[in-house]
Amino acid sequence: MNRYDYIMVGSGIAGLYTALLAIEHGSVLILTKGSIDDCNTRYAQGGIAAAMGKDDSPELHFRDTIAAGDGLCDPEAVRILVDEAADCIADLIKFGVPFDTLNGEITLTREAAHSVPRIMHAGGDATGEHIEVTLSRRVRSSAINVLEDCLASEILVHNGKVSGVRYLDCRTGSVEECGCRFLILATGGVGRLFKYTTNSDVVTGDGIALAFEAGAEISDIEFFQFHPSVLRLPGVAPFLISEAVRGEGGILRNVEGRRFMPDYVAEAELAPRDIVARSVVYEMKKTHSDRVFLDVTDLPPRLLTTRFPHIYRFCRDHGLDITKGLIPVAPAGHYLMGGVKVNSWGETNVGGLFAVGETACTGVHGANRLASNSLLESVVFSKRLVRRTGSVVASSENRQPSASSNLCSLPQREPSSSVPPLNLPNLQSLMWDRVGIVRSGEELEQAASVLAAWQSCLPQPSDRPSYELYNLILSARLMTEAALLREESRGAHFRTDFPRALPEWQRHIVFRKDATNESPA
Ligand SMILES: Cc1cc2nc3c(=O)[nH]c(=O)nc-3n(C[C@H](O)[C@H](O)[C@H](O)COP(=O)(O)OP(=O)(O)OC[C@H]3O[C@@H](n4cnc5c(N)ncnc54)[C@H](O)[C@@H]3O)c2cc1C
């Protein structure tokens, strides 16, 4: 069996950036289940947040992030995020990411719930693509080994510590094993759980399911962000219309042409995402429509074509000139705030197992992510992970991270007797309809028993689609059970039967496979 110091699972920003730093300390393998550039990172449009502007400061960025997180951010983690941002941005620039500049200065834009312009972008609205392609090119020309079309299917644990990973070679169907000192999950979120989603089809909760099965803790998984403005054109796959478009002055109108956001909240179009997404849902209901419109026709056409060239071209290629016509939009699944629980060094409670990027729950997002903080979180905590493990390699130190108290297990449920056939579209519809933007106890209960029934009849996975379905069902169960437990509304989690935030719920729901409680103490 081959053995490496580091094995990275995933090749988005978190996997690639970690690998590029880790190669300075030991041997590195990246396993990725598609091609190297298949990931969510490449779709990121708006950019990456960092307090670099002259009117900005880490303190201001800290305050905005804490406010968006609605009482559940870990202040220590947020402090790290904002203080260590500039150092990681410098790395990205050194690796060659071409951030947009004007007169030699990086240009910054503003997004919802940021108090000042602080979002750095590349290629206008093609930030993620530039980051992904720049880093993957670097990786290819380094000593890092990359195995594409290889899906990690099981974490190998020996005496409570990770010893390696089992993976499926999707091209040949063979199952292989590889040993390592540090296994790093950088597998992204769970966006494919929902019928309407902005996410790449590789984003199927694999890291969460793998970690849970290996005994790691999963925290805050009920908090999933829905993006308010995703293109809704018949026959066209959901395509994100970046928040930065509203940041530049885009206005939301209902199907009758009336601006509606000021009716709901003073910040109007620049309110936090959960509020905008729910307002859009209510407005669609009121007007019996499946969409609203984003109006940018008052903005200078030159601003639109230069600042948002990708969005402009995509819409134009589908018959819509956004400088003249309204953009039909509706909410869609977007980003997972919770995930595999880690400390500020990326360590899970399982020795040798780490998580970074969207699959990790560092505590920086709390109940709601501030726009453009996720790319930043990926690099800041990846760098810390490499600092920690690099010193372990040098000293042969063997640390054992501590476990949480008040853990929950997945409850046993009587599976529903009559359930729809289990397939991906049915799972995605169930999650969209029952565990989506507006939730209720009754609908969550219904979803929970269907999911339990589906899980009880899942065959042993054998190929990529069956592994992905297995991982999605497990992630869906964790999300639904957590949403049921959380009898309040906070951040992105909204329940009609408990519409307010409650002080007694200012705490986290953490699942672990071998926990003895079914609900948090
Ligand atoms: C449309 C869109 C726009 C966005 N815009 C922004 C933005 O402007 N700013 C911002 O900060 N954030 C944005 N985000 C969020 C951000 O892009 C993601 O949170 C971030 O890119 C996640 O990076 P990652 O490396 O953790 O995961 P990803 O980039 O999703 O990569 C996951 C990787 O894991 C691999 N993988 C998964 N499972 C397995 C397995 N079992 N075995 C092997 N490999 C596996 C995948 O193939 C992939 O390579 C956006 C997201 C989307 C979808």
The ligand as a MOL file (V3000), in Angstrom:
LIG
                    3D

  0  0  0     0  0            999 V3000
M  V30 BEGIN CTAB
M  V30 COUNTS 53 58 0 0 0
M  V30 BEGIN ATOM
M  V30 1 C -22.2760 29.4140 -7.7610 0
M  V30 2 C -21.4730 29.6600 -6.5170 0
M  V30 3 C -20.9520 30.9260 -6.2610 0
M  V30 4 C -20.2010 31.1560 -5.1100 0
M  V30 5 N -19.6560 32.3860 -4.9120 0
M  V30 6 C -18.8360 32.5790 -3.8580 0
M  V30 7 C -18.1490 33.8000 -3.6890 0
M  V30 8 O -18.2460 34.7100 -4.5070 0
M  V30 9 N -17.3430 33.9420 -2.6000 0
M  V30 10 C -17.1830 32.9530 -1.6680 0
M  V30 11 O -16.4390 33.1450 -0.6920 0
M  V30 12 N -17.8290 31.7820 -1.8250 0
M  V30 13 C -18.6240 31.5570 -2.8840 0
M  V30 14 N -19.2500 30.3620 -3.0360 0
M  V30 15 C -18.9610 29.2950 -2.0810 0
M  V30 16 C -17.5650 28.7510 -2.3650 0
M  V30 17 O -17.3780 28.6740 -3.7520 0
M  V30 18 C -17.3620 27.3790 -1.7620 0
M  V30 19 O -17.7450 27.3870 -0.4140 0
M  V30 20 C -15.9050 26.9740 -1.8460 0
M  V30 21 O -15.4640 27.0690 -3.1770 0
M  V30 22 C -15.7460 25.5620 -1.3450 0
M  V30 23 O -14.4480 25.1340 -1.6330 0
M  V30 24 P -14.0210 23.6890 -1.2030 0
M  V30 25 O -12.6200 23.5040 -1.6580 0
M  V30 26 O -14.3270 23.4690 0.2160 0
M  V30 27 O -15.0200 22.7080 -2.0020 0
M  V30 28 P -15.2810 22.5480 -3.5700 0
M  V30 29 O -14.7060 23.6360 -4.3580 0
M  V30 30 O -16.7280 22.2720 -3.7280 0
M  V30 31 O -14.4700 21.2280 -3.9120 0
M  V30 32 C -14.8570 19.9640 -3.4040 0
M  V30 33 C -13.9390 18.9300 -4.0150 0
M  V30 34 O -14.1010 17.6680 -3.3620 0
M  V30 35 C -14.1810 16.6310 -4.3320 0
M  V30 36 N -14.8660 15.5000 -3.6970 0
M  V30 37 C -16.0750 15.4980 -3.0870 0
M  V30 38 N -16.3160 14.2690 -2.5850 0
M  V30 39 C -15.2460 13.4780 -2.8820 0
M  V30 40 C -14.9080 12.1230 -2.6390 0
M  V30 41 N -15.7160 11.2710 -1.9820 0
M  V30 42 N -13.7210 11.6580 -3.1010 0
M  V30 43 C -12.8730 12.4630 -3.7850 0
M  V30 44 N -13.1550 13.7660 -4.0530 0
M  V30 45 C -14.3220 14.2580 -3.5920 0
M  V30 46 C -14.9160 17.2960 -5.4800 0
M  V30 47 O -14.7660 16.5640 -6.6700 0
M  V30 48 C -14.2050 18.6560 -5.4930 0
M  V30 49 O -12.9710 18.5540 -6.1360 0
M  V30 50 C -20.0030 30.1080 -4.1810 0
M  V30 51 C -20.5360 28.8410 -4.4290 0
M  V30 52 C -21.2520 28.6100 -5.5850 0
M  V30 53 C -21.8020 27.2510 -5.8410 0
M  V30 END ATOM
M  V30 BEGIN BOND
M  V30 1 1 1 2
M  V30 2 1 2 3
M  V30 3 2 2 52
M  V30 4 2 3 4
M  V30 5 1 4 5
M  V30 6 1 4 50
M  V30 7 2 5 6
M  V30 8 1 6 7
M  V30 9 1 6 13
M  V30 10 2 7 8
M  V30 11 1 7 9
M  V30 12 1 9 10
M  V30 13 2 10 11
M  V30 14 1 10 12
M  V30 15 2 12 13
M  V30 16 1 13 14
M  V30 17 1 14 15
M  V30 18 1 14 50
M  V30 19 1 15 16
M  V30 20 1 16 17
M  V30 21 1 16 18
M  V30 22 1 18 19
M  V30 23 1 18 20
M  V30 24 1 20 21
M  V30 25 1 20 22
M  V30 26 1 22 23
M  V30 27 1 23 24
M  V30 28 2 24 25
M  V30 29 1 24 26
M  V30 30 1 24 27
M  V30 31 1 27 28
M  V30 32 2 28 29
M  V30 33 1 28 30
M  V30 34 1 28 31
M  V30 35 1 31 32
M  V30 36 1 32 33
M  V30 37 1 33 34
M  V30 38 1 33 48
M  V30 39 1 34 35
M  V30 40 1 35 36
M  V30 41 1 35 46
M  V30 42 1 36 37
M  V30 43 1 36 45
M  V30 44 2 37 38
M  V30 45 1 38 39
M  V30 46 1 39 40
M  V30 47 2 39 45
M  V30 48 1 40 41
M  V30 49 2 40 42
M  V30 50 1 42 43
M  V30 51 2 43 44
M  V30 52 1 44 45
M  V30 53 1 46 47
M  V30 54 1 46 48
M  V30 55 1 48 49
M  V30 56 2 50 51
M  V30 57 1 51 52
M  V30 58 1 52 53
M  V30 END BOND
M  V30 END CTAB
M  END
